[in-house]
Amino acid sequence: MINTILIILTTFLSNSIASNQYFITQPKNTTAMAGTLVTLPCTVGNKQGTCQWTRDGLGLGVDIELAAYPRFTMSENSCDLQISPLLPSDEGVYQCQVSGGHGVAPISSAPVSLSVNSEPGQPYIVQAMEDGVMEVKEGEEVELQCESQGGRPPAEIQWWDGEGRRIVSDVTEHVRRMEDRKTFKTVSTLKFKPLAGQKIKCSAHNDAFSEGKVSDYLEVVLSGQPKLELKTLEDGDSVKIFCNNEKTLGDTKFKWFINDVEIFDETKSFLEIQQFSKSYDKSKVKCSVKDKRNNDVVIRVVELVYKQSIREPKALPKTFKEITDRDSSKRRNKKKQTMFTCIVEEDIAVEPKYVWIDGKLSKMATDETVEATDQNGKYKCKVIPRGMKKIKKMSKDFKNLNKLFKKMSKTLAEMTLPTGTN
């Protein structure tokens, strides 16, 4: 009798355990980037009920599509919750729940938190919103504010001058939550007394987005001082910089400076720079004149900017078909490969990397030979460096040889004429 009771009880417990629902995988605390796809896993074994997720205690619905939340979906084969794209407003405490029924108990996962990191918004200098130039008096303290919104963690703002140097003196930063209570707004204040005209910009980044973003420049100019001008030059360029923007100032005596070093021999109304090179990149040229009080006043500032010259080889105006034109009968009866070349119009220091193929310039690796085709056959093309110079030399040599042959022919003709013939 006792054995029979034990068998019945064991069978009952086994059936109860077998019919219970249980979690195979459960969600964990997750941190993800805004704009990405995030999946909160929830897989149920011996699933009998219906899946539902809650956020901060509120049910999201039992339908797979979750119509009230267009960016949320549940997997058909499991209770996984997918959110795409993830937004800062999706932060919260999530829980996976499975309903019960017919003697099967409901189950719930442990609550987990979803945190969302957001890229800082584009930083901007408040004082540069209307005009990118701010004019101040010499010795006057300047106060600038740079703002970046929407970052999580909060953005860190840095200040930079026009030369790419970071400005660290007298900078304060304040952070506060935005209206969504999920992201932050960072405001950085910079105070300084400019000794000369300069450009200022700010950048914003956080721990999750290290690359960050950069604001537009604000140009700070001193009253009575000229605005900084940029002059872009290439290697070997020559330029005349006039003290008063190409306008004459009579018999005024001028002073010229390069990087604040006076050029004593230059007193004309213009400064001529010849054979510009990269060593002068970002050099500042200033010109000053005497005012009524006999004080030197700078009236023009020009920054020289080096530009890398890129010269692509140019092919002679001759079509590929003309180059490859041969007697059709010979081409049909005899197979042969012919090597062709591209002629470069001017010498360059770097070996050309282009071939002339079917009327187009195509890039190629150094010393690479490229096959080209037309309706009549295949050809191989290769660039000859400084080819124009070689062709001109060959042409000159041919002309000299031609003159020599003519002279020899004339001499031979005179030698072969009968005696007494005119």
Secondary structure, 3 states (H helix, E strand, C coil): CHHHHHHHHHHHHHHHHHHCCEEEECCCCEEEECCCCEEECCEEECCCCCEEEEECCEECCCCCCCCCCCCEEECCCCCCEEECCCCHHHCEEEEEEECCECCECCEECCCEEEEEEECCCCCEEHHHCCCCEEEECCCCCEEEEEEEEEEECCCEEEEEECCCCEECCCEEEEEEECCCCCCEEEEEEEEECCCCCEEEEEEEECCCCCCCEECCCEEEEECCCCCEEEEEECCCCCEEEECCCCCCCCCCCCEEEECCEEECCCCCCEEEECCCCHHHCCEEEEEEEECCCCCEEEEEEEEEEECCCCCCCCCCCCCHHHHCCCCHHHHHHCCCCCEEEECCCCCCCCCCCEEEECCEEEECCCCCCEEEECCCCEEEEEECCCHHHHHHHHHHHHHHHHHHHHHHHHHHHHHHCCCCCC
